[in-house]
């Protein structure tokens, strides 16, 4: 049985002012913690120009709500 996964990429240049763009690894930790608090298992990491969020596709709608609350999408 294959589990479907989704990757969300968010350009670091588009991060809202309340997040410190100069510390992308810290932003990734904050996003991952917020998703975890929302009951979503995700792996967040910072790559050169963007945040990468890997999660189960079944949790995409719930993750979108959390990311919208953080003003990331």
C-alpha positions in Angstrom: 0.0 0.0 0.0 1.4 3.4 -1.0 0.8 6.4 1.1 0.3 9.6 -0.9 2.4 12.6 0.2 2.4 16.2 -0.8 5.2 18.8 -0.7 4.4 22.4 -0.2 7.1 25.0 -1.0 6.9 28.5 0.2 9.3 31.1 -1.1 11.3 32.7 1.7 11.0 36.1 0.1 7.2 36.0 0.5 7.3 35.4 4.3 5.2 37.9 6.2 7.0 40.5 8.4 6.2 38.7 11.6 8.6 35.9 10.7 12.3 36.4 10.6 13.5 35.8 7.0 17.1 35.9 8.1 16.6 32.7 10.2 14.8 30.3 7.9 15.6 27.2 10.0 13.8 28.9 12.9 10.8 29.7 10.7 10.7 26.0 9.6 10.7 25.0 13.3 7.8 27.4 14.0 5.8 26.1 11.1 6.4 22.5 12.0 5.3 23.2 15.6 2.2 25.0 14.5 1.3 22.1 12.2 1.9 19.6 15.0 -0.3 21.6 17.3 -3.0 21.3 14.6 -2.6 17.5 14.7 -0.7 17.4 11.4 2.5 15.3 11.1 4.8 17.2 8.7 8.5 17.6 8.1 9.5 21.2 7.5 12.9 22.3 6.4 14.5 25.3 4.9 16.2 25.0 1.5 18.2 27.8 -0.1 15.3 29.9 -1.3 12.2 28.3 0.2 10.6 26.3 3.0 9.8 22.8 2.2 6.9 21.1 4.0 6.3 17.4 3.4 3.0 15.9 4.7 0.4 13.2 4.0 -1.9 14.3 1.2 -4.9 13.4 3.4 -3.9 16.2 5.8 -3.5 18.8 3.1 -6.8 20.7 3.8 -6.0 20.9 7.6 -2.4 22.0 6.9 -3.7 24.7 4.5 -5.9 26.1 7.3 -2.9 26.2 9.7 -0.7 27.8 7.0 -3.4 30.4 6.3 -3.6 31.3 10.0 0.2 31.9 9.9 -0.4 34.1 6.8 1.9 31.9 4.7 -0.7 31.2 2.1 
